[in-house]
Amino acid sequence: QTAERVLFEVNSEGKLAGTVTVTVEISYTGSPDDFSWVLPVSDLVGGLEVVPRQALQVLDSVTSPQILPPPTRCTRPLLPPFFQDEAVAIRSSAEDGSPGVEVENLERVGPYEPQLVSSQDPRALIDWLNENDYLITAEMEPAVADYVSAGMKFLAMKLAPDAEVSDVAPISITYPGEEPMVPLVLTSVSAEPEMGVLVMI
């Protein structure tokens, strides 16, 4: 992983009240067969959704710092444009785990084949992830164990057989809660040193 851009939407009204929607964009270099993405989540509300890359690019451009010189005469205030997107995703599931590990197979979304994985046993969960080609190194294991002890689940995603690295796209996830959460502990051991993370709320 070479970069990450994250958008949080704290949902306080409507049918999604009491949830947070996070859209995550990562930059990845390597083989498509080696790609795997494991993201701690408290749970999932609804389905997953792939978001066009342009969405976060638009937000990035309209929220970047701007330096405006003092006006020399009275002018109307400069109001930035805004971006709004609403979508509904469909979720399907099936049980397919090993002892001590619950695995929920989710519907393919874009280039990703996602699974929601959980366990009360950190060792069983780490073993399952490694056996299913999600690379959990010894350095990552304490972080995974901490998330497990906190009752977190893991959204595990691989690229579909027909997908390429160029197909990696932002993905939108909604989870129960009222606060944004960036899993920097796990990110820090799976990324390049000094990797940039941009967060928008």
SERO-4910 file (N, C-alpha, C, O; in steps of 0.05 Angstrom, whole numbers):
BEGIN
 pado doro    nc1    nc2    nc3   cac1   cac2   cac3    cc1    cc2    cc3    oc1    oc2    oc3
  Gln    A     17    -24      0      0      0      0     18     25      0     36     27     16
  Thr    A     12     43    -18     29     67    -21     15     93    -14     29    113    -11
  Ala    A    -11     93    -11    -26    117     -3    -54    109      5    -64     87     -1
  Glu    A    -67    128     19    -95    122     28   -110    149     31    -99    168     41
  Arg    A   -134    148     21   -152    172     24   -179    162     35   -190    142     24
  Val    A   -189    176     55   -212    166     70   -233    188     72   -226    211     79
  Leu    A   -258    181     68   -280    200     73   -299    187     93   -309    165     89
  Phe    A   -305    202    115   -325    193    134   -350    209    132   -349    234    130
  Glu    A   -373    196    133   -399    210    134   -413    200    160   -421    177    161
  Val    A   -416    217    180   -429    210    204   -459    214    200   -469    237    197
  Asn    A   -474    192    200   -503    192    194   -519    196    219   -520    178    236
  Ser    A   -531    220    222   -546    226    247   -576    227    242   -592    230    261
  Glu    A   -585    224    217   -613    226    211   -621    203    191   -604    191    179
  Gly    A   -647    199    189   -658    180    169   -653    151    177   -647    145    200
  Lys    A   -656    133    157   -654    105    163   -626     96    171   -623     74    182
  Leu    A   -606    112    164   -578    104    172   -569    118    197   -546    118    204
  Ala    A   -588    131    212   -580    145    237   -566    125    256   -574    102    258
  Gly    A   -545    135    269   -530    118    287   -509    101    273   -499     82    284
  Thr    A   -502    109    248   -481     94    234   -461    114    222   -466    138    221
  Val    A   -439    103    213   -418    118    200   -412    105    173   -408     80    172
  Thr    A   -412    120    152   -405    109    125   -376    119    119   -370    143    120
  Val    A   -359    100    114   -331    106    107   -325     97     79   -332     75     71
  Thr    A   -314    115     63   -305    109     36   -274    110     36   -263    130     43
  Val    A   -262     88     29   -233     85     31   -221     81      3   -231     64    -12
  Glu    A   -201     96     -4   -186     93    -29   -157     87    -22   -145    102     -7
  Ile    A   -146     65    -32   -118     59    -28   -104     58    -55   -116     53    -76
  Ser    A    -78     63    -54    -61     59    -77    -43     34    -71    -31     32    -50
  Tyr    A    -43     16    -90    -29    -10    -86    -10    -15   -109    -17    -10   -132
  Thr    A     13    -24   -103     32    -33   -124     38    -63   -119     43    -71    -96
  Gly    A     39    -79   -140     45   -107   -137     28   -123   -156     14   -112   -174
  Ser    A     29   -149   -153     14   -168   -170    -15   -169   -161    -21   -168   -137
  Pro    A    -34   -172   -180    -62   -176   -171    -67   -201   -154    -84   -201   -137
  Asp    A    -51   -222   -160    -53   -246   -144    -44   -243   -115    -53   -257    -97
  Asp    A    -27   -223   -110    -17   -218    -83    -34   -198    -68    -29   -194    -44
  Phe    A    -54   -186    -81    -70   -166    -67    -89   -179    -47   -102   -198    -53
  Ser    A    -88   -168    -23   -109   -174     -3   -112   -150     15    -93   -136     21
  Trp    A   -136   -146     25   -142   -122     40   -159   -130     64   -181   -141     60
  Val    A   -150   -126     88   -164   -134    112   -169   -108    128   -150    -95    137
  Leu    A   -195   -102    133   -203    -77    146   -219    -83    171   -241    -95    168
  Pro    A   -211    -75    195   -227    -80    219   -252    -63    218   -251    -39    212
  Val    A   -275    -75    225   -300    -61    226   -316    -72    250   -313    -95    258
  Ser    A   -333    -55    262   -349    -65    284   -371    -83    274   -378   -103    287
  Asp    A   -381    -77    251   -401    -94    237   -408    -80    211   -397    -59    205
  Leu    A   -425    -92    195   -433    -79    170   -463    -74    170   -479    -90    180
  Val    A   -471    -50    160   -499    -43    157   -504    -41    127   -493    -23    114
  Gly    A   -521    -58    117   -526    -58     88   -502    -71     73   -487    -86     85
  Gly    A   -499    -63     48   -479    -76     32   -455    -58     27   -453    -36     38
  Leu    A   -437    -67     10   -413    -52      3   -419    -38    -24   -437    -47    -39
  Glu    A   -403    -18    -30   -407     -4    -55   -380      7    -65   -365     19    -50
  Val    A   -375      1    -90   -351     13   -103   -358     41   -112   -379     46   -124
  Val    A   -340     60   -106   -345     88   -112   -325     97   -134   -302     89   -133
  Pro    A   -334    112   -154   -316    122   -174   -292    137   -162   -296    152   -143
  Arg    A   -268    134   -174   -245    148   -164   -249    178   -164   -239    193   -147
  Gln    A   -265    188   -184   -269    217   -187   -283    228   -162   -280    252   -156
  Ala    A   -298    212   -147   -313    223   -124   -294    235   -104   -298    258    -95
  Leu    A   -274    220    -95   -255    230    -76   -237    251    -88   -228    269    -74
  Gln    A   -232    249   -114   -215    270   -127   -230    297   -126   -218    318   -122
  Val    A   -257    296   -131   -272    321   -129   -271    333   -101   -266    356    -98
  Leu    A   -276    315    -81   -275    325    -54   -247    336    -47   -245    356    -33
  Asp    A   -227    322    -56   -200    331    -51   -195    359    -62   -183    376    -49
  Ser    A   -204    363    -86   -199    389    -99   -214    412    -86   -204    434    -84
  Val    A   -240    407    -78   -256    428    -67   -251    433    -37   -260    453    -26
  Thr    A   -236    415    -24   -230    419      5   -201    425     10   -193    429     33
  Ser    A   -185    426    -11   -157    432     -7   -154    461      2   -170    478     -6
  Pro    A   -134    467     18   -130    495     28   -127    514      5   -114    509    -15
  Gln    A   -140    537      8   -138    559    -12   -130    584      2   -140    591     24
  Ile    A   -111    599     -9   -103    624      2   -114    646    -16   -107    648    -40
  Leu    A   -132    663     -5   -145    684    -20   -135    711    -10   -136    716     15
  Pro    A   -125    728    -27   -116    755    -18   -140    771     -9   -163    766    -18
  Pro    A   -136    790      9   -158    807     18   -170    822     -6   -155    831    -23
  Pro    A   -197    825     -6   -209    839    -29   -202    868    -28   -199    880     -7
  Thr    A   -200    879    -52   -195    908    -54   -221    924    -55   -222    948    -53
  Arg    A   -243    909    -59   -269    921    -58   -289    900    -50   -283    876    -49
  Cys    A   -313    908    -43   -333    889    -33   -341    869    -55   -346    876    -77
  Thr    A   -341    843    -47   -349    822    -66   -367    803    -52   -368    802    -28
  Arg    A   -381    786    -68   -397    765    -56   -378    743    -46   -357    739    -58
  Pro    A   -385    730    -24   -368    708    -13   -365    686    -33   -383    679    -48
  Leu    A   -341    674    -33   -335    651    -51   -345    626    -38   -334    618    -17
  Leu    A   -364    613    -50   -376    588    -39   -366    565    -55   -371    563    -79
  Pro    A   -353    545    -42   -343    522    -57   -366    504    -65   -386    502    -51
  Pro    A   -364    489    -87   -384    469    -94   -383    446    -74   -364    444    -59
  Phe    A   -403    430    -75   -404    407    -57   -410    382    -73   -419    383    -96
  Phe    A   -404    359    -60   -408    334    -73   -427    317    -56   -424    315    -32
  Gln    A   -447    306    -69   -466    289    -54   -472    264    -71   -476    266    -95
  Asp    A   -472    241    -57   -476    216    -71   -493    198    -54   -486    194    -30
  Glu    A   -513    186    -64   -529    167    -50   -532    142    -67   -536    143    -91
  Ala    A   -529    119    -53   -531     94    -68   -539     72    -49   -536     75    -24
  Val    A   -551     51    -59   -559     29    -43   -546      4    -54   -546     -1    -78
  Ala    A   -534    -12    -37   -521    -37    -45   -536    -61    -34   -551    -59    -15
  Ile    A   -532    -84    -47   -546   -108    -39   -526   -127    -26   -503   -129    -36
  Arg    A   -534   -141     -6   -516   -159      9   -528   -187      9   -551   -190     14
  Ser    A   -511   -207      4   -519   -234      8   -497   -248     24   -474   -240     23
  Ser    A   -505   -269     39   -485   -281     57   -489   -311     57   -509   -323     50
  Ala    A   -467   -325     66   -467   -354     70   -446   -360     91   -426   -347     93
  Glu    A   -452   -381    107   -432   -389    127   -412   -408    114   -419   -427    101
  Asp    A   -387   -402    119   -365   -419    109   -340   -415    125   -321   -403    116
  Gly    A   -340   -424    150   -318   -419    167   -304   -444    177   -312   -466    169
  Ser    A   -284   -441    193   -271   -463    206   -276   -461    236   -287   -440    245
  Pro    A   -270   -481    252   -277   -480    281   -266   -454    294   -243   -448    291
  Gly    A   -285   -440    307   -277   -416    321   -277   -391    303   -272   -369    313
  Val    A   -282   -394    277   -282   -372    259   -308   -371    243   -316   -391    231
  Glu    A   -321   -347    244   -346   -344    228   -339   -328    203   -325   -308    203
  Val    A   -348   -339    180   -342   -327    154   -368   -322    140   -384   -340    136
  Glu    A   -372   -297    132   -396   -289    117   -387   -281     89   -374   -260     86
  Asn    A   -394   -296     69   -388   -289     41   -407   -268     31   -431   -271     31
  Leu    A   -396   -245     23   -412   -223     13   -412   -223    -17   -394   -234    -30
  Glu    A   -432   -209    -28   -434   -208    -57   -410   -193    -69   -401   -173    -57
  Arg    A   -400   -202    -92   -379   -188   -105   -386   -159   -110   -409   -153   -118
  Val    A   -368   -141   -106   -372   -113   -111   -349   -102   -127   -326   -102   -117
  Gly    A   -354    -92   -151   -332    -83   -168   -312   -105   -172   -319   -127   -180
  Pro    A   -286    -98   -168   -265   -118   -172   -260   -136   -147   -244   -154   -148
  Tyr    A   -275   -132   -125   -270   -145   -100   -288   -169    -95   -312   -168   -102
  Glu    A   -277   -189    -82   -292   -212    -72   -289   -210    -41   -269   -219    -30
  Pro    A   -309   -199    -27   -307   -193      1   -318   -215     19   -336   -230     11
  Gln    A   -307   -217     43   -317   -235     64   -316   -220     91   -298   -204     95
  Leu    A   -336   -225    108   -336   -213    135   -328   -236    154   -342   -256    157
  Val    A   -305   -232    167   -293   -254    183   -292   -245    212   -284   -222    218
  Ser    A   -299   -263    231   -298   -256    259   -291   -281    275   -296   -304    267
  Ser    A   -281   -276    299   -274   -298    317   -268   -286    345   -261   -262    347
  Gln    A   -272   -302    365   -264   -293    392   -236   -303    398   -225   -297    419
  Asp    A   -225   -319    380   -198   -330    384   -179   -318    364   -180   -324    340
  Pro    A   -161   -300    372   -143   -287    353   -126   -306    337   -122   -302    314
  Arg    A   -116   -328    350   -100   -347    336   -115   -361    314   -104   -364    292
  Ala    A   -140   -368    320   -156   -382    300   -161   -363    276   -161   -372    253
  Leu    A   -167   -338    282   -173   -319    261   -148   -313    244   -149   -313    219
  Ile    A   -125   -310    256   -100   -305    242    -93   -329    224    -85   -326    201
  Asp    A    -97   -353    236    -91   -378    220   -109   -379    196   -100   -386    174
  Trp    A   -135   -372    199   -154   -373    177   -146   -354    155   -146   -360    132
  Leu    A   -139   -329    164   -131   -309    144   -107   -318    128   -106   -315    104
  Asn    A    -87   -329    142    -63   -338    128    -69   -362    110    -58   -364     88
  Glu    A    -86   -380    119    -92   -404    103   -108   -396     78   -107   -410     58
  Asn    A   -121   -373     79   -137   -364     56   -123   -341     41   -136   -325     27
  Asp    A    -96   -340     44    -79   -322     28    -83   -293     34    -78   -276     17
  Tyr    A    -92   -286     59    -91   -259     69    -65   -257     86    -64   -269    107
  Leu    A    -46   -243     77    -20   -243     89    -21   -228    116    -23   -204    117
  Ile    A    -19   -243    138    -17   -232    165     11   -239    175     16   -262    183
  Thr    A     28   -220    176     56   -225    185     57   -225    215     38   -218    229
  Ala    A     80   -234    226     83   -235    255     81   -207    267     71   -204    289
  Glu    A     89   -187    252     87   -159    261     58   -150    263     52   -133    280
  Met    A     41   -161    246     13   -153    247     -3   -167    268    -24   -157    277
  Glu    A      6   -190    278    -10   -207    295    -19   -193    321    -42   -196    328
  Pro    A     -2   -178    335    -11   -164    359    -34   -144    353    -52   -142    369
  Ala    A    -32   -130    330    -53   -111    323    -80   -126    318   -101   -117    327
  Val    A    -78   -148    303   -103   -164    298   -114   -174    324   -139   -173    328
  Ala    A    -97   -184    343   -106   -194    369   -120   -172    385   -140   -177    398
  Asp    A   -110   -147    383   -122   -125    398   -150   -119    386   -169   -114    402
  Tyr    A   -152   -119    360   -179   -114    348   -198   -136    355   -222   -131    360
  Val    A   -189   -161    356   -206   -184    363   -216   -181    392   -239   -185    398
  Ser    A   -198   -173    410   -205   -170    438   -225   -147    442   -240   -146    461
  Ala    A   -225   -128    423   -244   -105    424   -271   -113    411   -289    -96    409
  Gly    A   -273   -137    402   -298   -147    390   -302   -139    361   -324   -139    350
  Met    A   -280   -131    348   -282   -122    320   -283   -146    301   -273   -168    307
  Lys    A   -296   -142    278   -296   -162    257   -276   -152    235   -265   -130    238
  Phe    A   -272   -168    215   -253   -160    194   -266   -163    166   -275   -185    159
  Leu    A   -266   -142    151   -275   -143    124   -250   -151    107   -232   -135    105
  Ala    A   -251   -175     96   -228   -185     81   -235   -186     52   -255   -197     44
  Met    A   -218   -174     35   -224   -172      7   -200   -180    -10   -177   -174     -3
  Lys    A   -205   -195    -31   -185   -201    -51   -196   -193    -79   -220   -189    -82
  Leu    A   -178   -190    -97   -187   -183   -125   -199   -209   -138   -188   -231   -134
  Ala    A   -220   -205   -153   -232   -227   -167   -212   -237   -188   -194   -222   -197
  Pro    A   -214   -262   -197   -195   -273   -216   -192   -257   -242   -170   -257   -254
  Asp    A   -213   -244   -250   -212   -229   -275   -204   -199   -271   -205   -184   -290
  Ala    A   -197   -191   -246   -191   -163   -241   -161   -158   -241   -145   -177   -236
  Glu    A   -154   -134   -248   -126   -125   -249   -121   -104   -228   -140    -93   -216
  Val    A    -95    -98   -222    -89    -78   -203   -101    -51   -211   -108    -35   -193
  Ser    A   -102    -46   -236   -114    -21   -246   -144    -18   -239   -155      3   -241
  Asp    A   -156    -41   -232   -185    -41   -225   -190    -33   -195   -213    -28   -187
  Val    A   -168    -32   -179   -172    -26   -151   -185      2   -149   -175     21   -160
  Ala    A   -207      3   -134   -224     27   -133   -232     33   -104   -232     15    -88
  Pro    A   -240     58    -98   -250     63    -72   -275     46    -65   -290     40    -83
  Ile    A   -278     40    -40   -301     24    -32   -314     37     -8   -301     48      9
  Ser    A   -341     37     -8   -356     50     13   -369     29     32   -381     10     23
  Ile    A   -366     33     58   -374     14     78   -390     30     99   -382     52    107
  Thr    A   -412     19    109   -427     32    131   -427     13    155   -433    -11    153
  Tyr    A   -420     24    178   -418      8    202   -433     23    225   -435     47    225
  Pro    A   -443      8    245   -457     20    267   -437     36    285   -415     28    290
  Gly    A   -446     59    294   -429     76    311   -434    105    305   -450    113    288
  Glu    A   -421    122    321   -424    151    318   -398    166    313   -398    190    310
  Glu    A   -376    151    313   -350    164    310   -334    151    287   -334    127    284
  Pro    A   -320    167    271   -301    157    251   -279    141    265   -271    147    287
  Met    A   -269    121    250   -246    105    261   -228     98    238   -236     86    218
  Val    A   -202    106    241   -182     99    221   -164     78    234   -151     84    253
  Pro    A   -163     53    223   -147     32    235   -118     35    229   -106     19    214
  Leu    A   -106     56    240    -78     62    234    -58     42    244    -36     38    233
  Val    A    -66     27    266    -47      8    277    -41    -14    257    -18    -21    252
  Leu    A    -62    -25    244    -59    -46    224    -47    -34    199    -31    -47    186
  Thr    A    -56    -10    191    -45      3    167    -15      7    169     -1      4    150
  Ser    A     -6     14    193     22     22    197     41     -1    191     65      4    185
  Val    A     32    -26    193     50    -49    188     44    -62    161     55    -83    155
  Ser    A     28    -49    145     22    -60    118     26    -40     96     17    -43     74
  Ala    A     41    -19    102     44      3     83     73     11     81     90      3     98
  Glu    A     79     28     61    106     38     59    111     58     81     93     71     91
  Pro    A    136     61     90    143     81    110    135    109    101    136    115     77
  Glu    A    126    125    120    118    153    114     95    154     94     93    174     79
  Met    A     78    134     93     55    135     74     36    157     82     29    160    106
  Gly    A     26    172     63      7    193     68    -21    183     71    -29    165     57
  Val    A    -35    194     91    -64    187     96    -79    214     97    -73    230    114
  Leu    A    -98    217     79   -115    241     79   -143    233     88   -155    215     77
  Val    A   -153    246    109   -179    240    121   -197    264    118   -190    286    126
  Met    A   -222    260    108   -242    281    106   -267    272    121   -275    249    119
  Ile    A   -279    290    136   -303    283    152   -325    302    145   -347    300    156
***
